Amino acid sequence: MSASPLPPQRSLVDRLRQVALFEIGGLLLICPPFVWLSGVPVAESAALLLVLALIAALWNAAYNTGFDWIEGRLTGRTADHRPWRLRALHAVGFEGGLLLMTLPVIALWTGMPWLDALIADVGLALAYMVYAFGFNLTYDRFFPIAPSTSR
């Protein structure tokens, strides 16, 4: 039995554009409510969220590339044709992994007790999960993956 060819993947330039647009949009949407709800001063919140955005950007690139590769190997489809249920699973997996990396940063950076930091991080994760679902769906529609030219 021969292996089926892999579907085309996003190029490095496309992936970098996706990550950059995601993080810029996220900061613009999430920073104001975080400052308001957390009580953390604006400058400290902005610096923290920039660090969290850097962590998220690195995780985003690694997670999405790996998820797309595995999905392509298992299904033969490209990420821009991902069904709704798998999109939801994708978003939950991304945010769960990110939570494990960012909780210690929030607790140590702000001096919040761990439970308060967890509540703040879960709030950020929920906000970003909804944002990620909508962003990735929109991104896939505006920037579909080009079909492979080598056949």
LOLO-488132 format. One record per residue (C-alpha): residue in three letters; z, y, x. Coordinates in pm, whole numbers, plus 50000, padded with zeros to 5 digits. Layout:
alaZYX ...
***
This chain:
met500005000050000 ser498995033350152 ala501085064450124 ser499705091249895 pro498865124250063 leu501545150750050 pro500905180049817 pro500455213749985 gln503645232550073 arg504385269650098 ser503375285250427 leu505995300150658 val504825335350567 asp505025326950196 arg508505311950239 leu509695342650433 arg508345365450159 gln510115344249897 val513445345850078 ala513185383250151 leu512295392349792 phe515025369649658 glu517765384549877 ile516735420849827 gly516575416449451 gly519875397949450 leu521675425049643 leu520335452049414 leu521385433149102 ile524685417349211 cys526365443049439 pro527305469049173 pro529055444548936 phe530795427349232 val532265460449348 trp533385468848995 leu534895434648914 ser536455425949250 gly538115458949329 val536935455049689 pro535875489349826 val532165497049816 ala531575497150195 glu533515464850244 ser531755448649948 ala528335459150074 ala529035445650423 leu530425413250282 leu527475408550049 leu525055415250336 val526745387650539 leu526695364750236 ala523015373650186 leu522275363450546 ile524055330250494 ala522225326150163 ala518855334850318 leu519245308250587 trp520455283150328 asn517645293450092 ala514955286550350 ala516435253150454 tyr517295241450101 asn514015251449937 thr511905237050217 gly513825204350205 phe513865202549826 asp510125209849804 trp509365183950071 ile511445156949901 glu510025165349559 gly506495164349698 arg507095130549860 leu508635115749545 thr506365130749280 gly503195143149453 arg503485176849280 thr503975211449425 ala507075232449362 asp505215256849138 his504715228348889 arg508395218448879 pro509665209148531 trp512465229048367 arg515195202748411 leu514445198848781 arg514455236948817 ala517965237248669 leu519095209148904 his517515228149194 ala519465259749110 val522785241249066 gly522335222649396 phe521495254449581 glu524505273349449 gly526885244049502 gly525925241449868 leu526145278849912 leu529615279749755 leu530905255850021 met529655279250293 thr530665312650143 leu534145306250002 pro535865307650344 val533925339250433 ile535015357150114 ala538655346650151 leu538875356450517 trp536805388550490 thr538605403450191 gly542055388750242 met541925376049884 pro544045345849807 trp541875314549808 leu542015311249429 asp540885347249380 ala538155342249639 leu537075310549458 ile536895329449128 ala534865357149295 asp532605331749464 val532085311949144 gly531245344648966 leu528715352749238 ala527335317349222 leu526905318848844 ala525205352548863 tyr522925340949144 met522215307848969 val520835325948666 tyr518985349948895 ala517595321249110 phe516265302848807 gly514415333548680 phe513345345449024 asn511875312049135 leu510055307248806 thr508595342248833 tyr507795338149202 asp505925305749136 arg503845322948867 phe502985353349082 phe502535333949408 pro501225298849326 ile500825274449611 ala497235273649732 pro495575239849700 ser495085220950023 thr491675225650178 ser491835194150391 arg490865163650190 
***
